[in-house]
Amino acid sequence: MKIAVTGKGGVGKSTITAALALLMAAKGRRVLAIDADPDANLASALGIPLEDQQAIVTIAHQKDLIEERTGAKVDSYGQIFKLNPFVSDIADTYAYRHRGIDLLVLGAIQGGGSGCACPENVLLRSLVQDIVLHRDEALFMDMEPGIEHIGRATARGVTSFIVVVEPGQRSIESFRRISKMSADIGIRSLFVVGNKIRSSSDGELIRDAVGGERVIGLIPHSEQFLVNDRDGKSAIDNLDPNLLALFEDIIQKLL
């Protein structure tokens, strides 16, 4: 199972990703979680204490590693460097272990021109592609908004894309853009999880907009998510059993 979770910023991608990863780990599966969102909230959503988050290595900040693997100096231009650096040991070396989950934080490229073929981006893209195509544990990726950063090779290795959609036109428009892009790069399995649902009409709005057959879960608005965030708890701590069962149902549909 290789799941990539995306959607408009602020819709709850990290909450959904963390909940699914924690429930899968609780079933005894080996789980790798990747935080590929520059906003990097997955550690908090997994319930890693704030003081312990300081021990988590951010791959994009590892200058020595990037320079060693690509053969180029960071922040220098006009260089020749390896486009296929060796990366297969990075997840095992730098992942942070928590509640049965190995968390790998990719980080963001700082400054302008972050989409360029610079050593940092080449290493991160190669790392994600290697993990998706060649590792065998359950994988949950909290992606940055959209899928522009996903290459065709990576997309082929992902089992399913989940677009998190909240009941609002901006979120629905974001889904439509993602859906079109996903078709362009050959993504076949695209699902929707509705989040922050406050009424039956919210759920109907999402189903009508995205196609009911795509919707694999509707998660109601819950103050407990906010309380967990405030108290440094994981996304699934102290949840109402009925709410927890909705996440379990999503896992079963993905399986």
C-alpha positions in Angstrom: 0.0 0.0 0.0 1.5 3.3 -1.1 -0.9 6.3 -0.4 -0.3 9.9 -1.3 -2.5 12.4 0.4 -3.0 15.9 -1.2 -5.5 18.7 -1.4 -5.8 22.5 -0.9 -3.7 23.9 1.9 -5.5 23.8 5.3 -8.0 21.1 4.5 -6.6 18.6 7.0 -4.1 16.6 5.0 -1.8 16.0 7.9 -4.6 14.9 10.2 -6.0 12.4 7.6 -2.5 11.1 6.8 -1.5 10.7 10.5 -4.8 9.0 11.4 -4.5 6.4 8.6 -0.8 5.8 9.3 -1.4 5.3 13.0 -4.2 2.9 12.5 -2.2 0.9 10.0 0.7 0.7 12.4 -1.7 -0.4 15.2 -2.6 -3.4 13.0 1.1 -4.5 13.2 2.1 -3.4 9.7 5.4 -1.7 9.0 4.6 1.9 8.2 6.7 4.7 6.7 5.3 8.2 6.8 6.7 10.9 4.6 6.1 14.6 5.3 6.6 16.1 1.9 4.7 19.3 2.7 6.9 22.4 3.2 4.5 23.3 6.1 5.6 20.1 7.9 2.9 19.4 10.3 2.9 15.6 10.2 5.1 15.1 13.2 2.6 17.0 15.4 -0.4 15.1 13.9 1.4 11.9 14.8 1.6 13.1 18.4 5.4 13.5 18.6 6.1 15.8 21.5 7.3 19.2 20.5 10.6 18.8 22.4 11.2 15.5 20.6 10.6 17.0 17.2 13.9 18.8 17.5 15.6 15.4 17.0 13.9 14.8 13.6 16.3 15.3 10.7 15.0 17.3 7.8 16.5 15.9 4.6 16.6 19.2 2.6 18.7 20.7 5.4 21.4 18.1 5.2 24.0 20.0 3.2 26.8 17.5 3.6 24.5 14.6 2.6 23.2 16.5 -0.5 26.7 17.4 -1.6 28.1 13.9 -1.0 25.3 12.2 -3.0 25.0 14.6 -5.8 28.6 15.7 -6.2 27.6 19.4 -6.2 27.8 22.3 -3.8 24.6 23.5 -2.4 23.7 27.2 -3.3 26.1 27.1 -6.3 25.0 27.3 -9.9 26.3 26.1 -13.3 27.5 22.8 -11.9 27.4 19.3 -13.2 25.9 16.8 -10.7 24.4 13.4 -10.5 20.8 13.2 -11.6 20.4 9.7 -10.1 22.1 9.9 -6.7 22.3 6.9 -4.3 19.4 7.3 -1.9 18.2 3.9 -0.8 19.8 4.1 2.6 18.4 7.5 3.6 15.0 6.4 4.9 16.5 3.8 7.2 19.3 6.2 8.4 17.2 9.4 9.0 13.7 8.3 9.8 12.3 9.0 13.3 10.5 6.1 15.0 7.3 6.8 16.8 4.4 4.5 17.7 5.4 1.9 15.1 5.8 4.5 12.4 9.1 5.6 10.7 8.7 9.3 9.9 10.8 10.9 7.2 10.6 14.7 6.9 11.7 16.0 3.5 11.5 19.7 4.2 11.4 22.6 1.7 14.0 24.2 -0.5 14.5 27.7 0.8 14.6 30.7 -1.4 13.4 31.4 -5.0 13.6 29.0 -7.9 12.7 26.0 -5.8 11.4 24.2 -8.8 14.8 24.1 -10.5 17.0 21.1 -11.1 19.2 22.0 -8.2 21.1 19.3 -6.1 18.6 19.6 -3.2 15.5 19.0 -5.5 17.2 16.2 -7.4 18.0 14.3 -4.2 14.5 14.7 -2.8 12.8 13.6 -6.0 15.2 10.6 -6.3 14.5 9.7 -2.7 10.7 9.8 -3.0 10.8 7.8 -6.2 13.1 5.2 -4.7 10.8 4.8 -1.6 7.6 4.6 -3.7 9.0 2.1 -6.2 11.4 -0.1 -4.2 10.3 -0.3 -0.5 7.7 -2.7 0.7 6.3 -1.2 3.9 2.9 0.6 4.0 3.6 4.2 2.9 1.6 7.3 3.7 2.8 10.6 2.1 1.6 14.0 3.3 2.1 15.9 0.1 2.3 19.6 -0.5 -0.9 21.1 -2.1 -1.4 19.9 -5.7 0.6 17.2 -7.5 2.8 19.3 -9.8 5.8 18.0 -8.0 4.9 14.3 -8.7 6.7 12.8 -11.6 5.3 10.0 -13.8 7.6 7.4 -12.4 6.6 8.2 -8.8 2.9 8.3 -9.8 3.1 4.8 -11.3 4.3 3.4 -8.0 1.6 5.0 -5.8 -1.3 2.6 -5.1 -3.8 5.4 -4.5 -4.0 9.2 -4.4 -6.4 10.7 -1.7 -7.5 14.2 -2.2 -8.8 15.7 1.0 -11.7 18.1 0.2 -13.6 20.3 2.6 -17.1 21.6 1.8 -16.2 24.8 0.0 -15.8 25.9 -3.6 -12.1 26.7 -3.4 -11.4 23.2 -2.1 -13.6 21.7 -4.8 -11.8 23.7 -7.5 -8.5 22.5 -6.1 -9.8 18.9 -6.5 -10.7 19.5 -10.1 -7.2 20.8 -10.9 -5.6 17.9 -9.2 -7.9 15.4 -10.9 -7.0 16.8 -14.3 -3.3 16.7 -13.6 -3.5 13.2 -12.2 -5.1 12.0 -15.4 -2.3 13.7 -17.4 0.4 11.7 -15.6 -1.5 8.4 -15.6 -2.8 8.2 -12.0 -5.6 5.7 -12.2 -6.7 5.4 -8.5 -7.9 8.8 -7.2 -10.1 8.9 -4.1 -11.6 11.7 -2.0 -12.0 12.0 1.7 -14.4 14.8 2.7 -13.2 16.6 5.9 -14.7 19.1 8.3 -18.3 17.9 7.5 -20.9 19.7 9.6 -24.1 18.6 8.0 -25.6 16.1 5.5 -25.7 18.9 2.9 -21.9 19.3 3.2 -21.5 15.7 2.3 -23.9 16.0 -0.6 -22.0 19.0 -1.9 -18.8 17.0 -2.0 -20.3 13.9 -3.5 -22.1 15.9 -6.2 -18.9 17.8 -7.1 -16.4 15.0 -7.2 -18.5 12.0 -8.1 -19.9 9.8 -5.3 -18.0 6.8 -6.4 -14.7 8.5 -5.6 -15.6 9.3 -2.0 -14.2 6.8 0.5 -15.0 8.7 3.6 -16.6 11.7 5.2 -15.0 12.9 8.4 -17.2 15.2 10.5 -16.0 18.4 12.1 -14.8 17.5 15.6 -13.5 19.8 18.3 -11.4 16.9 19.5 -9.0 17.4 16.6 -8.4 20.9 17.8 -8.0 19.8 21.4 -5.5 17.1 20.3 -3.5 19.7 18.4 -3.5 22.1 21.4 -2.4 19.4 23.8 0.2 17.8 21.5 -1.7 14.6 21.1 -2.0 12.5 17.9 -4.8 12.9 15.5 -6.6 9.8 16.8 -6.2 10.2 20.5 -9.4 10.4 22.6 -11.6 10.3 19.5 -15.2 9.2 19.8 -15.4 5.5 18.8 -17.8 6.3 16.0 -15.4 8.8 14.5 -12.5 6.4 14.8 -14.5 3.8 13.0 -14.8 6.1 10.0 -11.0 6.1 9.7 -11.0 2.3 10.1 -13.5 2.1 7.3 -11.2 4.2 5.0 -8.3 1.8 5.8 -10.4 -1.2 4.9 -11.5 0.4 1.5 -7.9 1.1 0.7 -6.8 -2.4 1.5 
